[in-house]
Amino acid sequence: MPLGLYIAADGAQAQSKRLETIANNLANVDTAGFKPDIATFQARYSEAIQQNQDFPGSQSINDIGGGVKVIQTQTNFAAGRIEHTGNDTDLAIIGEGFFQVQGGDGQQYLTRAGDMRLDNTGRLVTADGDRPVLSADGSSITLTPGVPWNISVDGFVQQNGEAAPLALVRPESLNELTKVGSNLFRPGGEVEPVAANQREVRQGYLEMSGSNSTRQMMSMIETSRAFEANAKMIQNQDQMVQNLVGRLLRA
């Protein structure tokens, strides 16, 4: 395969992967607490180096790469804008930390999505109703229907003169978090509680999506043009090979 065709195909594949990431970011511009992903590119080494038959900087004929490839997607954990909703079960974390929820598989997950609700048993659960929000001792939070309740600024759920602290935790490093869908993250190691003097929760507010529609649309246009450029290069390379074969057959 001609090197140019190989590089163009790799480039088209990389741009396609970036388009998928941007499309997902666009689909979640209105999802509370959503954290957008960014596709990270790397210059592609030559085939011989990728197969450990040579090494970068060898200055041999094998040390000729070209094009790019997607090496990973990274999540942007920057805080989204805080918006007032007035709903008692909408919660926003100010500063660092995540809510801790119980998954159906028994695992504990983290989320910044504060659009909670009360299920028919009075438990505070995630918006989809599937996962109870946990207190600092790992138990679910159940409220008595019809009895006034509130959440203090330091994240304590208060009702009937009792107070239960919401589980506000953070991993040692954000790089340890893995997206698992439904706006949840699976921690790769132990998490630690947010320090008492750093706990700050706003009831009746939501942290909105970190994905900006204008920025994502601009990225999509840029990526689409790059994909089209690579597709055009593939067509040109293919035409060149066809012409060469045609001349050889006529010779």
C-alpha positions as CSV (number, residue, x, y, z in Angstrom):
1,M,0.0,0.0,0.0
2,P,1.4,3.5,-0.9
3,L,2.6,5.4,2.2
4,G,0.4,8.3,1.3
5,L,-2.7,6.1,1.2
6,Y,-1.8,4.6,4.5
7,I,-1.3,8.0,6.2
8,A,-4.5,9.4,4.7
9,A,-6.5,6.3,5.9
10,D,-5.0,6.7,9.4
11,G,-5.9,10.4,9.4
12,A,-9.5,9.8,8.3
13,Q,-9.8,7.2,11.1
14,A,-8.5,9.6,13.7
15,Q,-10.8,12.4,12.5
16,S,-13.8,9.9,12.6
17,K,-13.0,9.1,16.2
18,R,-12.8,12.7,17.1
19,L,-16.2,13.3,15.4
20,E,-17.7,10.6,17.5
21,T,-16.4,12.3,20.6
22,I,-17.7,15.7,19.6
23,A,-21.1,14.3,18.6
24,N,-21.4,12.8,22.1
25,N,-20.4,16.2,23.7
26,L,-23.1,17.9,21.5
27,A,-25.7,15.4,22.5
28,N,-25.1,16.3,26.2
29,V,-25.0,20.1,26.1
30,D,-28.2,20.1,28.3
31,T,-27.2,17.2,30.5
32,A,-26.7,18.4,34.1
33,G,-23.2,17.7,35.4
34,F,-21.9,16.3,32.1
35,K,-18.2,16.4,31.5
36,P,-17.1,16.6,27.9
37,D,-14.3,14.5,26.4
38,I,-11.4,15.6,24.2
39,A,-9.8,13.3,21.7
40,T,-6.0,13.5,22.0
41,F,-3.9,13.0,18.9
42,Q,-0.3,11.9,18.5
43,A,2.0,11.9,15.5
44,R,2.1,8.4,14.1
45,Y,5.4,6.5,14.2
46,S,6.4,4.4,11.3
47,E,5.0,0.8,11.0
48,A,8.4,-0.7,11.9
49,I,8.7,1.3,15.1
50,Q,5.1,0.5,16.1
51,Q,6.0,-3.2,15.7
52,N,9.2,-2.7,17.8
53,Q,11.4,-3.5,14.8
54,D,13.1,-0.2,15.2
55,F,13.2,2.7,17.6
56,P,12.3,6.5,17.3
57,G,15.4,8.6,16.4
58,S,17.3,5.7,14.8
59,Q,17.7,7.8,11.7
60,S,17.2,4.7,9.6
61,I,14.7,4.4,6.7
62,N,12.3,2.9,9.2
63,D,12.3,6.2,11.2
64,I,9.8,7.9,8.8
65,G,6.4,8.2,10.2
66,G,3.6,10.5,9.2
67,G,0.0,11.4,9.9
68,V,-1.7,11.2,13.3
69,K,-3.6,8.8,15.4
70,V,-5.9,9.1,18.4
71,I,-4.2,7.8,21.5
72,Q,-6.9,8.4,24.0
73,T,-9.8,10.6,25.0
74,Q,-9.5,12.8,28.1
75,T,-12.3,14.1,30.2
76,N,-12.5,17.8,30.9
77,F,-13.5,18.1,34.6
78,A,-13.8,21.9,34.7
79,A,-16.9,23.0,36.6
80,G,-20.0,23.8,34.6
81,R,-22.1,26.9,35.1
82,I,-24.4,26.9,38.2
83,E,-28.0,27.6,37.4
84,H,-30.9,28.2,39.8
85,T,-33.8,25.9,39.4
86,G,-35.7,26.2,42.7
87,N,-36.3,22.4,42.9
88,D,-35.6,21.1,46.3
89,T,-34.0,17.9,44.9
90,D,-31.6,19.7,42.6
91,L,-28.2,19.9,44.2
92,A,-25.0,21.6,43.0
93,I,-21.5,21.0,44.4
94,I,-19.4,24.2,44.7
95,G,-15.7,23.4,44.3
96,E,-14.2,19.9,44.3
97,G,-15.9,16.6,44.9
98,F,-18.5,14.2,43.7
99,F,-21.8,12.8,44.9
100,Q,-21.5,9.1,45.7
101,V,-24.3,6.8,44.5
102,Q,-25.0,3.1,44.6
103,G,-25.2,1.2,41.3
104,G,-27.4,-1.7,40.6
105,D,-24.3,-3.9,40.6
106,G,-23.5,-3.0,44.2
107,Q,-20.6,-0.8,43.1
108,Q,-20.3,2.8,44.2
109,Y,-20.0,5.4,41.5
110,L,-19.3,9.2,41.5
111,T,-21.3,11.9,39.7
112,R,-21.6,15.7,39.5
113,A,-25.1,15.4,38.2
114,G,-27.2,16.9,41.0
115,D,-30.7,16.5,39.3
116,M,-31.9,14.1,42.0
117,R,-35.4,13.1,42.9
118,L,-37.3,11.2,45.6
119,D,-38.6,7.7,44.7
120,N,-41.9,6.3,46.0
121,T,-40.2,5.1,49.2
122,G,-38.8,8.5,50.0
123,R,-35.2,7.7,49.0
124,L,-33.1,10.4,47.4
125,V,-32.1,8.9,44.0
126,T,-30.5,9.9,40.7
127,A,-32.7,11.4,38.0
128,D,-33.2,8.0,36.3
129,G,-34.5,6.7,39.7
130,D,-32.1,3.7,39.5
131,R,-29.4,4.7,42.0
132,P,-29.7,5.9,45.6
133,V,-27.6,8.8,46.7
134,L,-25.4,7.8,49.6
135,S,-24.7,9.5,52.9
136,A,-21.2,9.7,54.4
137,D,-21.7,6.3,56.2
138,G,-22.5,4.6,52.9
139,S,-26.3,4.2,53.5
140,S,-29.1,5.6,51.3
141,I,-30.9,8.7,52.3
142,T,-34.6,8.2,53.0
143,L,-36.9,11.1,53.8
144,T,-40.3,11.1,55.5
145,P,-42.9,12.1,52.9
146,G,-44.8,15.3,53.7
147,V,-42.3,16.5,56.4
148,P,-40.3,19.6,55.5
149,W,-36.6,19.0,54.9
150,N,-33.6,20.9,53.5
151,I,-29.9,20.5,52.8
152,S,-27.5,22.8,54.5
153,V,-24.7,24.6,52.7
154,D,-22.2,22.1,54.1
155,G,-24.2,19.2,52.6
156,F,-26.2,17.8,55.5
157,V,-29.7,16.5,54.8
158,Q,-31.9,17.8,57.7
159,Q,-35.3,16.6,58.7
160,N,-37.1,16.1,62.0
161,G,-34.2,17.6,63.9
162,E,-31.8,15.0,62.5
163,A,-29.0,15.6,60.0
164,A,-27.2,13.1,57.7
165,P,-24.2,14.3,55.7
166,L,-24.2,13.6,52.0
167,A,-21.2,11.6,50.8
168,L,-19.0,14.1,49.1
169,V,-15.8,12.4,48.0
170,R,-13.0,12.8,45.5
171,P,-10.4,10.5,44.1
172,E,-6.7,10.9,44.6
173,S,-6.4,11.9,41.0
174,L,-9.1,12.7,38.4
175,N,-7.2,10.5,36.0
176,E,-8.3,7.5,38.0
177,L,-12.0,8.1,37.0
178,T,-13.5,6.1,34.1
179,K,-16.7,7.1,32.4
180,V,-19.3,4.3,32.6
181,G,-22.3,6.0,31.1
182,S,-25.4,7.6,32.7
183,N,-23.2,10.5,33.8
184,L,-21.4,8.2,36.2
185,F,-17.7,7.7,36.9
186,R,-16.1,4.5,38.3
187,P,-13.1,5.3,40.6
188,G,-10.0,3.3,39.9
189,G,-8.9,3.4,43.5
190,E,-9.8,4.6,47.0
191,V,-11.7,7.9,47.3
192,E,-11.5,10.3,50.2
193,P,-14.1,12.5,51.8
194,V,-14.0,16.2,50.9
195,A,-12.6,18.1,53.9
196,A,-15.3,19.5,56.2
197,N,-14.2,23.1,55.6
198,Q,-14.4,22.5,51.8
199,R,-17.9,20.9,51.7
200,E,-20.3,23.3,49.9
201,V,-23.6,22.3,48.4
202,R,-26.4,24.5,47.0
203,Q,-29.9,23.2,47.2
204,G,-32.2,24.3,44.4
205,Y,-29.3,24.8,42.0
206,L,-27.7,22.6,39.3
207,E,-24.3,22.4,37.8
208,M,-25.0,22.4,34.1
209,S,-23.2,20.6,31.3
210,G,-19.5,21.5,30.7
211,S,-20.1,21.0,27.0
212,N,-20.5,24.3,25.1
213,S,-22.6,24.0,21.9
214,T,-20.9,26.8,20.0
215,R,-17.4,25.5,20.8
216,Q,-18.5,21.9,19.9
217,M,-20.1,23.0,16.6
218,M,-16.9,24.8,15.6
219,S,-14.9,21.7,16.5
220,M,-17.2,19.6,14.4
221,I,-16.9,21.8,11.4
222,E,-13.1,21.8,11.7
223,T,-13.0,18.0,12.1
224,S,-15.4,17.4,9.2
225,R,-13.1,19.4,6.9
226,A,-10.1,17.5,8.1
227,F,-11.9,14.2,7.5
228,E,-12.9,15.4,4.0
229,A,-9.3,16.4,3.2
230,N,-8.1,12.9,4.2
231,A,-10.9,11.3,2.1
232,K,-9.8,13.4,-0.8
233,M,-6.2,12.2,-0.4
234,I,-7.4,8.6,-0.4
235,Q,-9.2,9.2,-3.6
236,N,-6.2,10.8,-5.2
237,Q,-3.9,8.0,-4.1
238,D,-6.3,5.4,-5.4
239,Q,-6.6,7.2,-8.7
240,M,-2.8,7.4,-8.9
241,V,-2.5,3.6,-8.3
242,Q,-5.2,2.9,-11.0
243,N,-3.3,5.1,-13.5
244,L,-0.1,3.3,-12.8
245,V,-1.6,-0.1,-13.1
246,G,-3.3,1.0,-16.4
247,R,0.0,2.1,-17.9
248,L,1.7,-1.1,-16.8
249,L,-1.0,-3.2,-18.5
250,R,-0.7,-1.2,-21.7
251,A,3.0,-1.5,-21.8
